[in-house]
Amino acid sequence: MAHGGRRGRRAFIGSFTAAGGPGIVTAAVAEDGGGLTLLSSLDGLPDPAYLTLAPDGGTLYAVSETAEGAVAAYRVTGDKPEPAGPPVSVDANGPTHLAVHAGHVLTANYGSGSVTAVPLRPDGTLADAPSGVLRHTGSGPHTARQQGPHAHQVQPDPSGRWAVSVDLGTDSVRVCALTDGGLTLHRETALRPGSGPRHLAFHPGGSYVYVVNELTPTVTVCRWDAVDATLTPLAETPVLPGAPAGDAYPSGIVTSPDGRFVWTATRGEDVLSAFAVEGEGLRLLGTVPCGGRWPRALAEADGYLYVANERSGDVAWFTVDAATGLPRPGGRLEVTAASCVVIG
């Protein structure tokens, strides 16, 4: 629902119930300062690790990141989500991300290394079964993490013509077409072997893509041509100013609505990195503590950044300095095993 609507902004927060998380948490977003106030929690779906909203903001979709793998729909017109039908199997293991595209919910299935399409009915509820599953193939040089494909994210491109999936296990980004409910591979772009791409964000201008890599703490800048769905890697930029002190596993990435800045989160180092967009490249402006431990996901809304810190069990929010792009700490909301945050 748009800002300034009847109920105001809401934050929807996913969590790992297997680690003691409360399920799906709803919080009110303050108009002044962007702070979060707990409204409700809903625990009926195991491990709702990632959430997304329908374009009209009235329906929330959640993956169940379990071996059985499912997706569920909820009405979110009030302060507590209401289930809109039973969960639907995605015919895959470990769905870790999802997006709405062309009348379907698409899930990226980490365990199975696949992308699933589940049709949406006109009222936004889910069909009873998937209409297609596209299985990835390939591997990478990292023996522990890249023995096979691991689809980590799927989302539409800004033109709405293509579905783009990021695969950590195969060091590649796939561009797919969705036709009559089925997904077909249009093009696969290889990134640097062993980089382990996790998530990507499009520049609001539509011509560039920023891919954050989990197995090497970098961002790969790519040019994007929506006409023929060509992704062209241009440069790889470190997310840290020096060598990591220990573990460093980047997770989330977002762009500013005006296209001036890009932000990433890095687990282990537990920092947010701010970048200036300079032509076809990125320049690291600096890093700030993420406000907790193990920042798994990142969101931007109305000049604020929100970080789901999994291991410290909270969502932290930051005000972004409009001149420098650097985040300034604002506060935190306790959410055990927080996995993602979506603002709507």
Secondary structure, 3 states (H helix, E strand, C coil): CCCCCCCCCEEEEEECHHHCCCCEEEEEECCCCCCEEEEEEECCCCCCCCEEECCCCCEEEEEECCCCCEEEEEECCCCCCEECCCCEECCCCCEEEEEEECCEEEEEECCCCEEEEEEECCCCCECCCCCEEEECCCCCCCCCCCCCCCEEEEEECCCCCCEEEEECCCCEEEEEEEECCEEEEEEEEECCCCCCEEEEEECCCCCEEEEEECCCCEEEEEEEECCCCEEEEEEEEECCCCCCCCCCEEEEEEECCCCCEEEEEEECCCEEEEEEEECCEEEEEEEEECCCCCEEEEEEECCEEEEEECCCCEEEEEEECCCCCCEEEEEEEECCCEEEEEEC
